[in-house]
């Protein structure tokens, strides 16, 4: 459910998406407020769940996880137990950095990171394919990142 945001809220969100470590004084100056009302607005956005959390974006290649793959997963059934078993298992696997339930050709679309192709092969066989209820997996190597953004247009 969306909430009503005014132009100042939108400016705060846009600025924080570009730099989550910006000091409140600088943020307030950029959005045209004094620091106390700016901080209040940020806190309200956090409490409303508009701002979920603050994170550091890590370059996967620089931490030895330079291979990215997209994996389509098919389950053996659409029942709650199969779904819940799969979702629980996926949440425990740090190599899976995104997981989406999809409508269409497959059941889930995953983004997976690995050191190299051999590491992914082992992960697929030993971890992903061994999850109860997984019927099939088709992976595609992501060759070049053209765009990476976590900024939501506000």
Buried (B, 14 or more C-beta within 10 A) or exposed (E): EEEEBEEBBEBBBBBBBEEBEBEEEEBBBBBEBEBEEBBEBBEBBEEEEBBEEEEEEEEBEEEEBEBBBBBBBBBEEEEEEBBEBBEEBBEEBEBBEEBEEEEEEBBBBBBBBBBEEEBBEEBBEEBBEEBEBBEEBEBEEBEEEEEEEEEEEE
